[in-house]
Amino acid sequence: MTGADETTVDGLDLPALERFFSAHVPEFRGGLSAELLQGGRSNLTYRVTDGQARWVVRRPPLGGLTPSAHDMQREYRVVAALAGSDVPVARAVAFGGADDGLGVPFSVVEHVDGRVIRTVEQLHALPDTEIARCAYGLVDVLARLHAVDPGAVGLTGFGQPQGYLTRQVQRWYDQWQRVRTRELADMERLYARLAARRADRLTEVAGHVRDTGRRAVTVATDVGDPGQCETLARSAVDEFGRVDILINNAGIGMAVPALKESPEDFRRVVDVNLNGAYWAAQACGRVMEPGSSIVNVASVLGLIKSYAPQAAYAASKAGLIGLTRDLAQQWTGRRGIRVNAVAPGYFTSEMTAGIPEEQLMTFIRQTSPMGRLGLQHELDAAVVFLASPASSYITGATLAVDGGMSGH
């Protein structure tokens, strides 16, 4: 309810809120009225006043909750931490837990006056110069937000910064695939350019390799393109004279119910995860000498069920395990090339970073005897083992590095 009766508002127990304000908000002078504001529906947003000062109260919606979207304490912690930074935020006033009167966690921040544009008509009523100023201002604030050092504002260890940009680009693209009504070539080009920033990561890794006194060459490659895989193999031979080891680690994935997954989405996952591994193995297999090794990075989801709907991902990884066996059968005896796979469980990675932590850990505790995420060095050791002569009598095998999930 808004405006007409500001003493009774759905989702707010005003007497309980007044008691909380009396204890935690020094400037409160007694008596509250409130109105539910439009927008802000990830969490309900209210403007409250005691007749002198005004605040904004936020609480989860009245229906079902999604933990990652409605975590009030997380939201309040970020707002409070950004105070004094170069990012404009409302002053954090107080945080209330589920036992503080409303039955759910809620936050209180100062009210900031401003003009909210809700309709196209309201937008078009503004001068073009004002629209441009607001648009550029939004971009500037976002840039300043991402320039904040989490440790400098007390947010060390907050969230999962690893692979943030990759997750955001992939999430945006997945959402676009679900809502698009027509093909837009510019959108596809934009996604390709944003996703290509992995070339920067290659340069960074190559720098670390060179710092050890060894040689490195980087070749940005779309593994779904056989021609680019051939170029990659030739570049390695031109630089080093040979290819001894191939680690097929390119992969993408998304969680989409099978009845809603588009043919394009399914093909895109298979094209990278399975076809891409084949094209890379084929290109390198042509130039590899006896004693060489290929390690395909599959997944535990090629062996067991997933907690989420991931038909394309699971199918591609199960197919990669089959491809590993077949290439080992063809190449180990005739060409002396060993081909094996690792099937990682759940590790801290770009892919798992987008999964709500509580849901992920519940699944892991139910399926893994070890009851925890894997650590990067635990996977590294398995890959190095299969790539090295230490595994010289192993081929066509899939090594599960999953905390016991596939045997549970």
PyMOL commands that set and color helices and strands:
alter all, ss='L'
color gray80, all
select helices_A, chain A and resi 14-24+72-82+120-124+128-147+150-153+164-179+185-195+198-211+226-240+263-285+300-302+311-335+350-353+357-367+376-387+389-391+405-407
alter helices_A, ss='H'
color red, helices_A
select strands_A, chain A and resi 33-36+44-49+54-59+92-96+106-110+245-248+293-297+338-344+398-401
alter strands_A, ss='S'
color yellow, strands_A
deselect
rebuild
show_as cartoon
